[in-house]
Amino acid sequence: MKDTTIAVDIAKDVFEIAVSDKPGVVTEKRRVVRRKLLGFFANREPATVVMEACGSAHHWAREMDKLGHRVVLLPPHVVRPYVPRNKTDRSDAKGILEAYRNKAIKPVPVKSISQQSIITLHRVRASWSASRTARLNMLRGLLRELGIFIPVGARKVVPRVLELVEDAESPLPDAVRHSLHEVCLEIRDYEQRMRDVEKQLEALSKQIPTVTLLRTIPGIGLLTSTALFSIIGDIRRFRSCRHFAAFLGLTPRLRASGFAVHLGRISKQGDRYLRTLLSHGARSVLLRAKSMNQPDRLRTWALGVYARSGHNKATIAIANKLARIVWAVWKHNTEFKSYPNAA
C-alpha cells in the first residue's frame, strides 16, 4: 500500500474526492457521482480512505474495505474546525485530510451489518415511542380542556379514555368520541409494534455473547445492552472506565485556568440515546434498592448517594457507575458479581 490518502466528502448524489500523496498537499481533485464512486476506488491501488462518520459512511466504508482500502471514519464535529472560511464540498474534503493528520483525533469504528440492524430496530422503536408519547400528551391536554383530568401514568390514559367513550353518561361530547377512540387504537397499535421490535431484539441478543454478559449488570436490560453493543462496537478503544463514562457525557464539565479548577454539571456529550437508557437503568436500580431489606454493595452505595444528594443527582451518579461497570464487564469478558454489603 502506497502512502496515499484519499478524502471523500459524502453526499447523496455527488461526492467530492481529494487525493494526497504527501501530507498537506492535494495532488488530485475529483467530483464523482454515486453510481461511479466504487468504480473510482476499484481502479486505484490500495490507499487510506478518510471520511466523516455521517449518513451512509459505514456502508461505503464496508464496500471500500472489500476493495482492499483501509478506511478511517472521523467524527464530523472534529472535522469542522479544519474547514476555513466558506464551507464547500472542496473545502470539506481538504478539511478531512487536515483532520486526519491530527493523531489525537480518534476514529470511529466501522459498524458491521449486524450492528446496523440492531441500531435500525432501536431507531424505529424510538420513533414509535415518541409518537405514542405525543398522542398520550395530546389526549391529556384535550380532555383537560373539557374538564376531564386523568391521573399520572401512561398506562392510565387509554383505559380511562375508552371508559369515557363507551359511557353514554360521561361528560365527553358526542362529536369527539369517535376521534378519541381512533387515537386510543393508534396508541395500542404503537405499543404492539414496540413489543414486536423487542421480540426481534431478544432473538438477536441470544446470538451475541457480549449482550448476555452486559445483561447480568443491574439496570442493564435488553434495550440498553443491545444499544451499547451496536453503538459502541469495540470497548477496547476506551483505555479506562472514566474515558468511557466521559464519552457518554456522564462526567462533570471541567473549567480550569491556572490554579482555579471548577467542576460543573455533566457534559452531556456523546450519544444521547445511550445516556438516556443508562439514566433509566439507574432509576430502576435506585427504586429496587429502596424496596430491598438487605441491599448489596452497589445498591447500598446508591442509597447513600440518594440520602446525600437527592433523587436526580443520585440517578446521574448511578448511571456513571453503571457505565464504568459496563466497561469492566465488557473489557474483561466476565459476568457481574453482586457482593453483599460490608458489615
C-alpha positions as CSV (number, residue, x, y, z in Angstrom):
1,M,0.0,0.0,0.0
2,K,1.4,3.4,-1.0
3,D,1.4,6.3,1.4
4,T,-1.7,7.8,-0.3
5,T,-4.6,9.3,1.5
6,I,-8.0,9.9,-0.2
7,A,-10.5,12.1,1.5
8,V,-14.2,11.7,0.5
9,D,-16.9,14.2,1.3
10,I,-20.0,12.1,1.4
11,A,-23.3,13.4,-0.1
12,K,-26.5,11.9,-1.6
13,D,-25.5,12.1,-5.3
14,V,-22.2,13.9,-5.8
15,F,-19.0,13.0,-3.9
16,E,-16.0,15.3,-3.7
17,I,-12.7,13.5,-3.6
18,A,-9.3,14.8,-2.7
19,V,-6.1,12.7,-3.2
20,S,-2.9,13.4,-1.2
21,D,0.4,11.7,-1.8
22,K,2.2,13.6,0.9
23,P,0.9,15.4,4.0
24,G,-0.6,18.9,3.4
25,V,-0.7,18.7,-0.4
26,V,-3.7,17.8,-2.5
27,T,-2.4,16.2,-5.8
28,E,-5.7,15.3,-7.4
29,K,-9.3,16.6,-7.1
30,R,-12.3,14.7,-8.5
31,R,-16.0,15.1,-8.4
32,V,-17.8,11.7,-8.8
33,V,-21.5,10.8,-8.9
34,R,-22.8,8.0,-6.6
35,R,-23.0,5.2,-9.2
36,K,-19.3,5.7,-10.2
37,L,-17.9,6.0,-6.7
38,L,-16.9,2.3,-6.2
39,G,-15.6,2.2,-9.8
40,F,-13.2,5.0,-9.0
41,F,-11.8,3.2,-6.0
42,A,-11.8,-0.2,-7.7
43,N,-9.3,1.1,-10.3
44,R,-6.9,2.5,-7.8
45,E,-4.2,0.9,-5.7
46,P,-4.9,0.3,-2.1
47,A,-4.8,3.5,-0.1
48,T,-6.1,5.1,3.1
49,V,-9.7,6.4,2.6
50,V,-10.8,9.0,5.1
51,M,-14.5,10.1,5.5
52,E,-16.7,11.7,8.1
53,A,-18.8,9.3,10.1
54,C,-22.1,10.7,8.8
55,G,-25.1,9.3,6.9
56,S,-24.2,6.2,4.7
57,A,-20.5,6.4,5.8
58,H,-20.5,2.9,7.3
59,H,-22.0,1.4,4.1
60,W,-19.3,3.0,1.9
61,A,-16.6,2.0,4.4
62,R,-17.6,-1.7,4.2
63,E,-17.7,-1.6,0.4
64,M,-14.3,0.1,0.2
65,D,-12.8,-2.3,2.6
66,K,-13.8,-5.1,0.3
67,L,-11.8,-3.4,-2.4
68,G,-8.7,-3.6,-0.3
69,H,-8.6,0.0,1.0
70,R,-8.0,1.0,4.6
71,V,-11.0,3.1,5.7
72,V,-10.8,5.7,8.5
73,L,-14.0,7.4,9.8
74,L,-13.6,10.7,11.7
75,P,-16.3,12.3,13.9
76,P,-17.9,15.1,12.0
77,H,-17.6,17.7,14.8
78,V,-13.8,17.4,14.9
79,V,-13.5,18.0,11.2
80,R,-15.4,21.3,11.1
81,P,-12.7,23.4,12.7
82,Y,-10.3,22.4,9.8
83,V,-12.6,23.9,7.2
84,P,-11.6,27.6,6.8
85,R,-13.8,30.4,5.6
86,N,-16.6,29.3,3.2
87,K,-17.9,25.8,3.5
88,T,-17.9,24.0,0.2
89,D,-17.5,20.4,-0.9
90,R,-13.9,21.0,-1.9
91,S,-13.0,22.7,1.3
92,D,-14.7,19.9,3.3
93,A,-12.6,17.3,1.5
94,K,-9.4,19.3,2.3
95,G,-10.5,19.7,5.9
96,I,-10.9,15.9,6.2
97,L,-7.3,15.5,5.0
98,E,-6.1,18.0,7.6
99,A,-8.1,16.5,10.4
100,Y,-6.7,13.1,9.6
101,R,-3.2,14.4,10.2
102,N,-4.1,15.1,13.8
103,K,-3.3,11.8,15.5
104,A,-5.1,13.0,18.7
105,I,-8.4,12.5,16.9
106,K,-9.7,9.0,17.5
107,P,-11.5,7.4,14.5
108,V,-15.0,5.9,14.7
109,P,-15.1,2.1,14.3
110,V,-16.8,0.8,11.1
111,K,-20.1,-0.9,12.1
112,S,-21.0,-4.3,10.8
113,I,-24.3,-5.3,9.2
114,S,-25.5,-6.9,12.4
115,Q,-24.7,-3.7,14.4
116,Q,-26.5,-1.6,11.9
117,S,-29.5,-3.9,12.0
118,I,-29.8,-3.5,15.8
119,I,-29.4,0.2,15.5
120,T,-32.2,0.3,12.9
121,L,-34.5,-1.6,15.2
122,H,-33.7,0.8,18.1
123,R,-34.3,3.9,15.9
124,V,-37.7,2.5,14.7
125,R,-38.8,1.7,18.2
126,A,-37.7,5.1,19.5
127,S,-39.7,6.8,16.7
128,W,-42.8,4.8,17.6
129,S,-42.3,5.5,21.3
130,A,-42.1,9.3,20.6
131,S,-45.3,9.1,18.5
132,R,-47.0,7.2,21.3
133,T,-46.0,9.7,23.9
134,A,-47.1,12.6,21.7
135,R,-50.6,11.1,21.4
136,L,-50.9,10.4,25.1
137,N,-50.0,14.0,25.9
138,M,-52.5,15.1,23.2
139,L,-55.3,13.1,24.9
140,R,-54.4,14.5,28.3
141,G,-54.4,18.1,27.0
142,L,-57.7,17.8,25.0
143,L,-59.6,16.2,27.9
144,R,-58.2,18.8,30.3
145,E,-59.8,21.5,28.2
146,L,-63.1,19.6,28.6
147,G,-62.7,19.5,32.4
148,I,-61.7,15.8,32.5
149,F,-58.4,15.0,34.3
150,I,-56.5,11.7,34.1
151,P,-54.2,10.6,36.9
152,V,-50.5,10.5,36.4
153,G,-49.2,7.4,34.5
154,A,-49.1,6.5,30.8
155,R,-50.9,3.2,31.4
156,K,-53.9,5.0,32.8
157,V,-54.6,7.2,29.8
158,V,-56.0,4.7,27.2
159,P,-58.3,2.7,29.6
160,R,-59.7,6.0,31.0
161,V,-60.4,7.5,27.6
162,L,-62.0,4.3,26.4
163,E,-64.2,4.2,29.5
164,L,-65.3,7.8,28.8
165,V,-66.0,7.0,25.2
166,E,-68.1,3.9,26.0
167,D,-70.0,5.6,28.8
168,A,-73.0,7.4,27.4
169,E,-73.5,9.4,30.6
170,S,-69.9,10.8,30.6
171,P,-69.3,14.5,30.0
172,L,-67.5,13.7,26.8
173,P,-69.2,15.4,23.8
174,D,-70.6,13.0,21.2
175,A,-68.8,14.8,18.4
176,V,-65.3,13.8,19.6
177,R,-65.9,10.3,20.8
178,H,-65.1,8.5,17.5
179,S,-61.9,10.5,17.0
180,L,-60.6,9.9,20.5
181,H,-61.4,6.2,20.2
182,E,-59.3,6.1,17.0
183,V,-56.4,7.8,18.8
184,C,-56.6,5.1,21.5
185,L,-56.5,2.4,18.9
186,E,-53.5,4.1,17.3
187,I,-51.7,4.1,20.7
188,R,-52.4,0.4,21.2
189,D,-51.0,-0.2,17.7
190,Y,-47.8,1.6,18.5
191,E,-47.4,-0.4,21.7
192,Q,-47.9,-3.7,19.8
193,R,-45.3,-2.6,17.2
194,M,-42.8,-1.8,20.0
195,R,-43.3,-5.2,21.6
196,D,-42.7,-6.8,18.2
197,V,-39.4,-4.9,17.9
198,E,-38.4,-6.0,21.4
199,K,-39.0,-9.7,20.4
200,Q,-36.7,-9.2,17.4
201,L,-34.0,-7.7,19.6
202,E,-34.4,-10.6,22.1
203,A,-33.9,-13.1,19.3
204,L,-30.8,-11.2,18.0
205,S,-29.4,-10.8,21.5
206,K,-29.2,-14.6,22.0
207,Q,-26.6,-14.8,19.3
208,I,-24.3,-12.1,20.9
209,P,-22.3,-13.2,24.0
210,T,-21.5,-9.6,24.9
211,V,-25.1,-8.7,25.3
212,T,-25.6,-11.7,27.6
213,L,-22.7,-10.5,29.8
214,L,-24.0,-7.0,29.9
215,R,-27.5,-8.1,31.0
216,T,-26.0,-9.5,34.2
217,I,-25.5,-5.9,35.4
218,P,-28.3,-4.4,37.5
219,G,-30.2,-1.8,35.5
220,I,-28.9,-3.1,32.1
221,G,-31.7,-4.8,30.3
222,L,-32.4,-5.8,26.7
223,L,-32.6,-2.3,25.2
224,T,-29.5,-0.9,26.9
225,S,-27.3,-3.9,26.3
226,T,-28.1,-4.2,22.6
227,A,-27.8,-0.4,22.1
228,L,-24.4,-0.5,23.8
229,F,-23.2,-3.3,21.6
230,S,-24.4,-1.8,18.4
231,I,-23.3,1.8,19.0
232,I,-20.0,1.3,20.9
233,G,-18.8,-1.6,18.8
234,D,-15.4,-2.2,20.5
235,I,-14.9,-1.3,24.1
236,R,-11.2,-1.7,23.9
237,R,-10.9,1.7,22.2
238,F,-11.5,3.3,25.7
239,R,-8.4,2.9,27.8
240,S,-10.3,3.3,31.2
241,C,-13.8,3.2,32.6
242,R,-13.6,7.0,33.2
243,H,-12.9,7.6,29.5
244,F,-15.9,5.5,28.6
245,A,-18.1,7.5,31.1
246,A,-16.8,10.7,29.7
247,F,-17.6,9.6,26.1
248,L,-21.2,9.1,27.2
249,G,-21.3,12.6,28.7
250,L,-21.7,11.4,32.3
251,T,-18.7,13.1,33.8
252,P,-18.6,16.7,35.1
253,R,-17.8,19.5,32.8
254,L,-14.3,20.9,33.6
255,R,-13.3,24.5,33.5
256,A,-9.7,25.2,34.6
257,S,-7.4,28.2,34.3
258,G,-4.2,28.5,36.3
259,F,-4.8,27.2,39.8
260,A,-8.6,27.5,39.5
261,V,-10.4,24.3,38.7
262,H,-14.2,24.2,38.5
263,L,-16.3,21.1,38.1
264,G,-19.8,21.7,36.8
265,R,-22.7,19.7,35.6
266,I,-22.3,16.6,33.4
267,S,-21.1,17.4,29.9
268,K,-23.9,15.7,28.1
269,Q,-21.5,14.9,25.3
270,G,-21.7,11.7,23.2
271,D,-24.8,9.6,22.3
272,R,-27.9,11.0,23.9
273,Y,-29.8,7.7,23.4
274,L,-27.3,5.7,25.4
275,R,-27.2,8.3,28.1
276,T,-31.0,8.2,28.4
277,L,-31.1,4.4,28.6
278,L,-28.4,4.3,31.3
279,S,-30.3,7.0,33.3
280,H,-33.5,4.9,33.1
281,G,-31.5,1.9,34.3
282,A,-30.1,4.0,37.2
283,R,-33.6,4.9,38.3
284,S,-34.6,1.2,38.3
285,V,-31.6,0.4,40.5
286,L,-32.4,3.1,42.9
287,L,-36.1,2.1,43.1
288,R,-35.1,-1.5,43.7
289,A,-32.6,-0.5,46.4
290,K,-35.4,1.3,48.3
291,S,-37.5,-1.8,48.5
292,M,-34.8,-4.4,49.4
293,N,-34.3,-5.5,53.0
294,Q,-30.6,-6.3,52.6
295,P,-29.3,-4.4,49.5
296,D,-26.0,-5.4,48.1
297,R,-22.9,-3.2,47.9
298,L,-23.9,-1.4,44.7
299,R,-27.4,-0.6,45.9
300,T,-26.2,0.4,49.4
301,W,-23.9,2.9,47.7
302,A,-26.8,4.2,45.6
303,L,-28.9,4.7,48.7
304,G,-26.1,6.6,50.3
305,V,-25.8,9.0,47.3
306,Y,-29.6,9.4,47.3
307,A,-29.5,10.4,51.0
308,R,-26.8,12.9,50.5
309,S,-27.7,14.5,47.1
310,G,-31.3,13.7,46.3
311,H,-33.0,11.7,43.6
312,N,-31.8,13.5,40.4
313,K,-28.2,13.7,41.3
314,A,-28.2,10.2,42.6
315,T,-29.7,9.0,39.3
316,I,-26.8,10.5,37.3
317,A,-24.2,9.2,39.7
318,I,-25.6,5.7,39.4
319,A,-25.7,6.0,35.6
320,N,-22.0,7.0,35.7
321,K,-21.3,3.9,38.0
322,L,-23.2,1.6,35.6
323,A,-21.2,2.9,32.7
324,R,-17.9,2.1,34.5
325,I,-19.2,-1.4,35.4
326,V,-20.2,-1.9,31.7
327,W,-16.7,-1.1,30.7
328,A,-15.2,-3.6,33.2
329,V,-17.5,-6.4,32.4
330,W,-17.1,-5.9,28.7
331,K,-13.4,-5.4,28.8
332,H,-12.6,-8.4,31.0
333,N,-15.3,-10.6,29.4
334,T,-16.8,-11.7,32.8
335,E,-20.2,-11.6,34.4
336,F,-21.1,-9.0,37.0
337,K,-20.9,-10.3,40.5
338,S,-23.0,-8.9,43.3
339,Y,-21.2,-8.6,46.6
340,P,-23.1,-8.3,49.9
341,N,-22.8,-5.1,51.9
342,A,-19.8,-4.9,54.2
343,A,-20.6,-5.1,57.9
